[in-house]
Amino acid sequence: MRCGIIGAGLGGLLAGIGLFKGGNDVKIFEKLPYPGGRFTNMEYRGYQLSTGALHMIPHADNGPLAMLLNTLGIDAKIVPSKPHGLFRVNGRDYLSHELLSLFSIKEKVRLTRLMADLKFGSGDDTPYRDWLKKRIDNRLAYKITDSFCGWSLSIDSSRISSNEFIAITKNINRLAGPGIPIGGCKGITDRLVKMFERSGGTIYLKSPVKSINIDDGRATGISTDEGEFDFDIIISNIGHVATVELCGKKNFKKDYIDSLRNVQESAGIKISVGCSKPMLGHSGVLFTPQTERINGLNEVTNTDPSLAPKGKHLLMSHQMLDTRDTGRNVKKEIDLGIEDLYNLFPDFDRYCEILMVQTYRNGWPVNRSASGHYIDPQSPVEGLYYVGDSIKPCGWMETEGVATGVEIALDKILGRGWRLGGG
Ligand SMILES: Cc1cc2nc3c(=O)[nH]c(=O)nc-3n(C[C@H](O)[C@H](O)[C@H](O)COP(=O)(O)OP(=O)(O)OC[C@H]3O[C@@H](n4cnc5c(N)ncnc54)[C@H](O)[C@@H]3O)c2cc1C
């Protein structure tokens, strides 16, 4: 089959290699001058900053992304973080199981029941915050939950269903995590690009796709500035909204367009900081429930020192940005984030300098659809499929969701045999 992929992000690259394994001819079209999308590095004064992700994989070397990389023959190394996470409360850092010591005996009983519900129960469409409030009335418990949601999903607990949150918790209990890829995000996407090109695939950079050609309800090709390309299958890595635009809305039923309107992106702000000494001193996440805006930080150079100049460290903070509140002043949100850094680290000026502040929203978000909105990888147009973080299946965060979605898309296109290289 002749396969065309729109977008050379993580989703497009994984799908491209999978299609090759299934014995197909694959071309990728990328509008930017580099591949990797929101999952690659950009060098800045010797630091390996990123175009998006915080150089972390949610379930380290044990999750769907690591498994898919292995199936595709990619030898990327993902080092599990130690500890996985700490929570800073009243100036002290707690492991998750130590947090119970912060609550009264009555609340400890409630929290223990809540943990059991998370482990063995199931949820529904109601927001997780409501689910939590039915079980415990405690502000610190809500803030701890929101710091986890803000860091991991870039939404707060009122925007995720109890069903999705519980599924995510079960996967964390089962698979643990997170971990840091050696070489950062680029350590993975560079290897994917090399494998794709070695297999005979072509990536056309600086080649934005202008339209998807549809003939009698079937996707037949794409148009770019270089000309028209005919394909048997088209895979879009650019999200459902942009894909529908490229096809033209007239090719979809109104119900479908309406259903996509409910799907919202998640937005956020990342602050990258260069440090002359380790500010965290470990490779896990520091969740910050008591800050004004920042949800958490990591210091990836404790695992991979090559991500900063010799003797320096790369510290990154992340804070969710609520785009439903259109009046929200982004500059003010950034200032509040920076103020948090100064409050968290009283010696900030002495050891740290802010390298870059990046805002992610409007077409370059944290997630094209916030966790909990599953979209079928098979679009209603015959021969047109989606991959990427707009189609994360239930329970799978971030790039684990991208990998799971790619597998489902490939199964639909090729049948399960592609894993064996047989098509
Ligand atoms: C601040 C931040 C922190 C994050 N932290 C983490 C983390 O630590 N761990 C984690 O697992 N995930 C994290 N994520 C999420 C992760 O980065 C994304 O889920 C993942 O990179 C999405 O990959 P994708 O392939 O779906 O999309 P993208 O990377 O966006 O790829 C889509 C590609 O399509 C291209 N494109 C768009 N339109 C066109 C067109 N018309 N023609 C051709 N090409 C086009 C784009 O340029 C882009 O390269 C984070 C994201 C952000 C923003």
Ligand as a Chemical Component Dictionary entry (heavy atoms), coordinates in Angstrom:
data_LIG
# 
_chem_comp.id                   LIG 
_chem_comp.type                 NON-POLYMER 
_chem_comp.pdbx_formal_charge   0 
_chem_comp.three_letter_code    LIG 
# 
loop_
_chem_comp_atom.comp_id 
_chem_comp_atom.atom_id 
_chem_comp_atom.alt_atom_id 
_chem_comp_atom.type_symbol 
_chem_comp_atom.charge 
_chem_comp_atom.model_Cartn_x 
_chem_comp_atom.model_Cartn_y 
_chem_comp_atom.model_Cartn_z 
_chem_comp_atom.pdbx_ordinal 
LIG C1  C1  C 0 4.960  21.413 28.036 1  
LIG C2  C2  C 0 4.736  19.973 27.670 2  
LIG C3  C3  C 0 5.189  18.981 28.524 3  
LIG C4  C4  C 0 4.997  17.654 28.207 4  
LIG N1  N1  N 0 5.589  16.707 28.980 5  
LIG C5  C5  C 0 5.528  15.421 28.613 6  
LIG C6  C6  C 0 6.301  14.440 29.285 7  
LIG O1  O1  O 0 7.154  14.750 30.137 8  
LIG N2  N2  N 0 6.127  13.152 28.947 9  
LIG C7  C7  C 0 5.290  12.770 27.955 10 
LIG O2  O2  O 0 5.152  11.570 27.727 11 
LIG N3  N3  N 0 4.591  13.686 27.226 12 
LIG C8  C8  C 0 4.714  14.996 27.531 13 
LIG N4  N4  N 0 4.069  15.946 26.781 14 
LIG C9  C9  C 0 3.182  15.503 25.694 15 
LIG C10 C10 C 0 3.956  15.066 24.454 16 
LIG O3  O3  O 0 4.918  16.037 24.125 17 
LIG C11 C11 C 0 2.972  14.905 23.308 18 
LIG O4  O4  O 0 1.930  14.024 23.711 19 
LIG C12 C12 C 0 3.603  14.291 22.055 20 
LIG O5  O5  O 0 4.818  14.910 21.748 21 
LIG C13 C13 C 0 2.601  14.444 20.941 22 
LIG O6  O6  O 0 3.095  13.888 19.760 23 
LIG P1  P1  P 0 2.194  13.899 18.450 24 
LIG O7  O7  O 0 2.912  13.081 17.471 25 
LIG O8  O8  O 0 0.807  13.534 18.779 26 
LIG O9  O9  O 0 2.076  15.439 17.998 27 
LIG P2  P2  P 0 3.161  16.520 17.519 28 
LIG O10 O10 O 0 4.440  16.331 18.216 29 
LIG O11 O11 O 0 2.509  17.845 17.644 30 
LIG O12 O12 O 0 3.389  16.196 15.982 31 
LIG C14 C14 C 0 2.564  16.672 14.958 32 
LIG C15 C15 C 0 3.436  17.197 13.822 33 
LIG O13 O13 O 0 2.594  17.581 12.740 34 
LIG C16 C16 C 0 3.142  18.734 12.140 35 
LIG N5  N5  N 0 2.094  19.387 11.328 36 
LIG C17 C17 C 0 1.028  20.119 11.782 37 
LIG N6  N6  N 0 0.278  20.522 10.745 38 
LIG C18 C18 C 0 0.853  20.042 9.621  39 
LIG C19 C19 C 0 0.534  20.105 8.233  40 
LIG N7  N7  N 0 -0.548 20.760 7.781  41 
LIG N8  N8  N 0 1.364  19.500 7.357  42 
LIG C20 C20 C 0 2.454  18.833 7.769  43 
LIG N9  N9  N 0 2.815  18.733 9.075  44 
LIG C21 C21 C 0 2.000  19.319 9.982  45 
LIG C22 C22 C 0 3.631  19.540 13.325 46 
LIG O14 O14 O 0 4.574  20.506 12.931 47 
LIG C23 C23 C 0 4.218  18.450 14.206 48 
LIG O15 O15 O 0 5.582  18.231 13.969 49 
LIG C24 C24 C 0 4.280  17.287 27.036 50 
LIG C25 C25 C 0 3.840  18.289 26.168 51 
LIG C26 C26 C 0 4.098  19.606 26.451 52 
LIG C27 C27 C 0 3.693  20.653 25.454 53 
# 
loop_
_chem_comp_bond.comp_id 
_chem_comp_bond.atom_id_1 
_chem_comp_bond.atom_id_2 
_chem_comp_bond.value_order 
_chem_comp_bond.pdbx_ordinal 
LIG C1  C2  SING 1  
LIG C2  C3  SING 2  
LIG C2  C26 DOUB 3  
LIG C3  C4  DOUB 4  
LIG C4  N1  SING 5  
LIG C4  C24 SING 6  
LIG N1  C5  DOUB 7  
LIG C5  C6  SING 8  
LIG C5  C8  SING 9  
LIG C6  O1  DOUB 10 
LIG C6  N2  SING 11 
LIG N2  C7  SING 12 
LIG C7  O2  DOUB 13 
LIG C7  N3  SING 14 
LIG N3  C8  DOUB 15 
LIG C8  N4  SING 16 
LIG N4  C9  SING 17 
LIG N4  C24 SING 18 
LIG C9  C10 SING 19 
LIG C10 O3  SING 20 
LIG C10 C11 SING 21 
LIG C11 O4  SING 22 
LIG C11 C12 SING 23 
LIG C12 O5  SING 24 
LIG C12 C13 SING 25 
LIG C13 O6  SING 26 
LIG O6  P1  SING 27 
LIG P1  O7  DOUB 28 
LIG P1  O8  SING 29 
LIG P1  O9  SING 30 
LIG O9  P2  SING 31 
LIG P2  O10 DOUB 32 
LIG P2  O11 SING 33 
LIG P2  O12 SING 34 
LIG O12 C14 SING 35 
LIG C14 C15 SING 36 
LIG C15 O13 SING 37 
LIG C15 C23 SING 38 
LIG O13 C16 SING 39 
LIG C16 N5  SING 40 
LIG C16 C22 SING 41 
LIG N5  C17 SING 42 
LIG N5  C21 SING 43 
LIG C17 N6  DOUB 44 
LIG N6  C18 SING 45 
LIG C18 C19 SING 46 
LIG C18 C21 DOUB 47 
LIG C19 N7  SING 48 
LIG C19 N8  DOUB 49 
LIG N8  C20 SING 50 
LIG C20 N9  DOUB 51 
LIG N9  C21 SING 52 
LIG C22 O14 SING 53 
LIG C22 C23 SING 54 
LIG C23 O15 SING 55 
LIG C24 C25 DOUB 56 
LIG C25 C26 SING 57 
LIG C26 C27 SING 58 
# 
